[in-house]
Amino acid sequence: MPEDVGAGAEGWPNDPYILFRPERLSLFAGSEYNYEKIYLLWLDFEDEPELWVYDANGESRYRDLACYLRAYLTDDVSAASISWRA
C-alpha cells in the first residue's frame, strides 16, 4: 500500500485499503485538506470498477463511473444512506 494512502487508512476500519488487497484499488481522487477520497475498486469479471466515495455525506458506493456522475451532477446523496455492511 502506498505510504500516503496507508496513512489515511489508519484508524478507519471501513477504508477500502483495510478491506481489500492493494492491487484491487486505485485512488481516483483525494483531498489533501480532509479525509474525502474516491477509490476505484477493481472486481473480477467486471468491465468497470466500482467507485467507493468517502466525503461529507459519509460512505457511498457506485457500480460504475456513470452512476457516480449522475448522482454528482444531480446532487443525489442517497447512496450514503444505503448500508453495504452485513
N, C-alpha and C positions, 0 to 999 in steps of 0.2 A: 504494500500500500504506500503510495507517495506520502512523504512525511507531512506536508502541509495539509493534505486531506485527512490523514490519520489523526492529526491533532484536533481537527474539527469533529471527528467521530468520538473522541474520548468522552466518556460520561453520557453518551446518547445511545441508549440500548436499542433504539429502532433505526439508527443510521444504517443505510444500506451496506457500508463497509464493515459493519459488525455482523449483518445478516447474510451477506453473500461473499463469495470469493472475489478478490480484486479484479481478476480477468473478466468478470461478468459486468463490470461497472465502468462508466466513463463519467467524469464530472463535466456536465454540459455548461453550467453557469453557476457562479457563486459570488457572493458579496464579500469584500474584504472588511466591511464595517459591521456586519451582523452574521447570524447563522443561516441566512437564506441561501439555499442551494437547489440546483436541479441536477439529478443524476439520470443517466441513461442506463437501464438495466437490460442487458442482452440475454435473452432466454433461448433455449434450444427450440428449434422448429418454428421460430417466428421470424418474419421478414424484417420487422422493425422493432426497435427496443421500446420498452415501457418507459415512461417518464415518472420519476418519483420527485415530487416537489415539496420542499420544506420552506415555508415562508410564514408571514404574519398570520395567515389563516390556519396554520397547522400543517399536517401532513396530507398530501394528496397524491393519488396515483392516476395516471392516464395511460390508456393502452397503446397510444402512439402520438406522434407529434401533432397530427391533425386534430385530435381530441383536445390536446392541451391548448393549441392555438385558438380553437373555437371558444373554449372556456375563458381564456385570457382576454380575447377581443370583446367578449360579451360580459365581462366582469362576473362570470359564473363561478362562485367559490363553493358550490355544493359538494364537490369531490372531497373537500376537507371533512365533511360530516359523515362520510362513508368509511366505516371501520373495516380494514382489511385483516385485522388480527382475529384469530380464532377465539 
